[in-house]
Amino acid sequence: MEAILKDPAGAVIGLDFDGTLSPIVPDPATAVIHPKAPAVLADLGAHVRAVAIVTGRPAATALELGPALADVPGLVVLGHYGFERWEGGRISAPPPPPGVPRAEAELPLLLESLGLRDVAVEDKGRAVAVHTRRSADPEGTFAALREPLAKLAEKHGLVVEPGRMVLELRPPGMDKGHALSLFLAERTARSVMFVGDDLGDLAAFEAVRASGLPGVTVCSGSSEVTALAERADIVVDGPEGVVALLSELATAFTRP
Ligand SMILES: O=P(O)(O)OC[C@H]1O[C@H](O[C@H]2O[C@H](CO)[C@@H](O)[C@H](O)[C@H]2O)[C@H](O)[C@@H](O)[C@@H]1O
């Protein structure tokens, strides 16, 4: 943190979206960004080298759930764990993986055969997520789905990304750690902070350590995921705590 405070112009701030900038809600479609987050990111962005949101969501969805993000100067959104990039209103991405619609087409029959009718399937275009949060037994359903979904993913050349009451089938070859490392190199960062809440953010924590830069990892704490808090330099209380921390940081940058 000291390096970031001393030399903000060299700092890259990376942030997860769900559970970090946006409070967890039962239905992914009704998630919204914390109301103070866009303004805080804009304040930070005026001082640091770059602010990037690195999310499992499609970049366009993160912007729909946080429309004011589009006005944050210089913001970059790395969607789909880094496969997609939104910057200055434009999205770039590789062609969609053919395995995703094939796996998705097999899901109804698989879920039926397992007797799991109360899960929610989220079609993300380049990935498909199976949510258990609204099931009668979210943890039990999650556990019951792990192996069958791993087999389905393998069959279609995909991998399973586990998250908070969600198992996502997505293409391999990218994760938040790789995405963050590429971004740090691109921006010739001199320091880095990454803030996350979920298992998918562990790779970004590792990238912070592997970068060799002065870095700080922040966990948006919850009772659902403990693995991240165990590895974080700082633990705050959910998105409310994240916004408070970022706001303190932005204020500190303005002090003479
Ligand atoms: O990388 P992230 O920005 O953290 O995105 C990861 C997944 O987030 C979403 O699911 C999570 O948030 C939902 C809304 O609060 C919640 O209902 C769900 O239980 C959480 O797992 C999103 O729906 C997924 O597609 C993302 O991959």
The ligand as an SDF file (V2000), in Angstrom:
LIG
                    3D

 27 28  0  0  0  0  0  0  0  0999 V2000
  -15.9590  -12.4760  -11.4020 O   0  0  0  0  0  0  0  0  0  0  0  0
  -17.2030  -11.9230  -10.7820 P   0  0  0  0  0  0  0  0  0  0  0  0
  -17.4590  -10.5030  -11.1900 O   0  0  0  0  0  0  0  0  0  0  0  0
  -17.2550  -12.0870   -9.3030 O   0  0  0  0  0  0  0  0  0  0  0  0
  -18.3980  -12.7920  -11.3810 O   0  0  0  0  0  0  0  0  0  0  0  0
  -18.5480  -14.1570  -10.9290 C   0  0  0  0  0  0  0  0  0  0  0  0
  -19.9650  -14.6400  -11.1410 C   0  0  0  0  0  0  0  0  0  0  0  0
  -20.8260  -13.6560  -10.5720 O   0  0  0  0  0  0  0  0  0  0  0  0
  -22.2300  -13.8150  -10.7250 C   0  0  0  0  0  0  0  0  0  0  0  0
  -22.7010  -14.7570   -9.7840 O   0  0  0  0  0  0  0  0  0  0  0  0
  -22.5260  -14.3440   -8.4500 C   0  0  0  0  0  0  0  0  0  0  0  0
  -23.2890  -13.1590   -8.1940 O   0  0  0  0  0  0  0  0  0  0  0  0
  -24.7320  -13.3410   -8.3070 C   0  0  0  0  0  0  0  0  0  0  0  0
  -25.3900  -11.9850   -8.0940 C   0  0  0  0  0  0  0  0  0  0  0  0
  -25.0760  -11.4180   -6.8750 O   0  0  0  0  0  0  0  0  0  0  0  0
  -25.1830  -14.3900   -7.2690 C   0  0  0  0  0  0  0  0  0  0  0  0
  -26.5790  -14.6120   -7.4040 O   0  0  0  0  0  0  0  0  0  0  0  0
  -24.4290  -15.7100   -7.5170 C   0  0  0  0  0  0  0  0  0  0  0  0
  -24.7510  -16.6330   -6.4900 O   0  0  0  0  0  0  0  0  0  0  0  0
  -22.9100  -15.4540   -7.4920 C   0  0  0  0  0  0  0  0  0  0  0  0
  -22.2010  -16.6310   -7.8530 O   0  0  0  0  0  0  0  0  0  0  0  0
  -22.6110  -14.1580  -12.1430 C   0  0  0  0  0  0  0  0  0  0  0  0
  -23.9680  -14.5070  -12.2140 O   0  0  0  0  0  0  0  0  0  0  0  0
  -21.7240  -15.2110  -12.7700 C   0  0  0  0  0  0  0  0  0  0  0  0
  -22.0120  -15.3120  -14.1410 O   0  0  0  0  0  0  0  0  0  0  0  0
  -20.2740  -14.7680  -12.6070 C   0  0  0  0  0  0  0  0  0  0  0  0
  -19.4210  -15.7020  -13.2280 O   0  0  0  0  0  0  0  0  0  0  0  0
  1  2  2  0
  2  3  1  0
  2  4  1  0
  2  5  1  0
  5  6  1  0
  6  7  1  0
  7  8  1  0
  7 26  1  0
  8  9  1  0
  9 10  1  0
  9 22  1  0
 10 11  1  0
 11 12  1  0
 11 20  1  0
 12 13  1  0
 13 14  1  0
 13 16  1  0
 14 15  1  0
 16 17  1  0
 16 18  1  0
 18 19  1  0
 18 20  1  0
 20 21  1  0
 22 23  1  0
 22 24  1  0
 24 25  1  0
 24 26  1  0
 26 27  1  0
M  END
$$$$
